[in-house]
């Protein structure tokens, strides 16, 4: 599984991952990226840019995307 940033699935920039284990029996069920500070900053920048666009989009247009 990767991180979704700006509509694009991507791994951590340094390629680091962490194994996710089942809480039931401890067996590995997958892996996830371990994001860096740069990854977090990029995600925040993208979210802020999207918020500026959404702020100026009428509610009926935002709802149409969800339907």
C-alpha positions as semicolon CSV with decimal commas, in nm:
position;residue;x (nm);y (nm);z (nm)
1;X;0,000;0,000;0,000
2;X;0,125;0,348;-0,081
3;X;0,039;0,699;0,036
4;X;-0,218;0,900;-0,162
5;X;-0,083;1,251;-0,218
6;X;-0,238;1,491;-0,469
7;X;-0,434;1,209;-0,630
8;X;-0,121;1,000;-0,688
9;X;-0,022;0,681;-0,507
10;X;0,342;0,693;-0,400
11;X;0,581;0,530;-0,161
12;X;0,812;0,706;0,081
13;X;1,081;0,906;-0,097
14;X;1,353;0,702;0,074
15;X;1,173;0,374;0,004
16;X;1,133;0,286;0,373
17;X;0,845;0,053;0,464
18;X;0,708;-0,109;0,777
19;X;0,540;-0,446;0,805
20;X;0,179;-0,442;0,927
21;X;0,090;-0,738;1,145
22;X;-0,246;-0,889;1,230
23;X;-0,352;-0,803;1,584
24;X;-0,515;-1,146;1,597
25;X;-0,213;-1,368;1,541
26;X;0,083;-1,142;1,465
27;X;0,130;-1,266;1,110
28;X;0,232;-1,009;0,847
29;X;-0,064;-0,883;0,642
30;X;0,113;-0,619;0,433
31;X;0,348;-0,326;0,443
32;X;0,309;0,051;0,441
33;X;0,550;0,331;0,356
34;X;0,723;0,513;0,639
35;X;0,699;0,871;0,520
36;X;0,978;1,119;0,576
37;X;0,940;1,478;0,694
38;X;0,968;1,576;0,328
39;X;0,681;1,340;0,240
40;X;0,468;1,496;0,514
41;X;0,556;1,848;0,399
42;X;0,463;1,760;0,039
43;X;0,128;1,614;0,152
44;X;0,053;1,923;0,360
45;X;0,142;2,155;0,070
46;X;-0,090;1,960;-0,162
47;X;-0,370;1,962;0,095
48;X;-0,338;2,338;0,145
49;X;-0,350;2,396;-0,233
50;X;-0,658;2,174;-0,263
51;X;-0,826;2,357;0,025
52;X;-0,779;2,690;-0,154
53;X;-0,951;2,547;-0,462
54;X;-1,233;2,388;-0,260
55;X;-1,290;2,708;-0,065
56;X;-1,380;2,883;-0,389
57;X;-1,590;2,598;-0,532
58;X;-1,968;2,625;-0,481
59;X;-2,117;2,357;-0,255
60;X;-2,334;2,207;-0,529
61;X;-2,021;2,146;-0,742
62;X;-1,837;1,983;-0,451
63;X;-2,134;1,754;-0,386
64;X;-2,153;1,654;-0,753
65;X;-1,804;1,504;-0,728
66;X;-1,921;1,277;-0,447
67;X;-2,234;1,156;-0,625
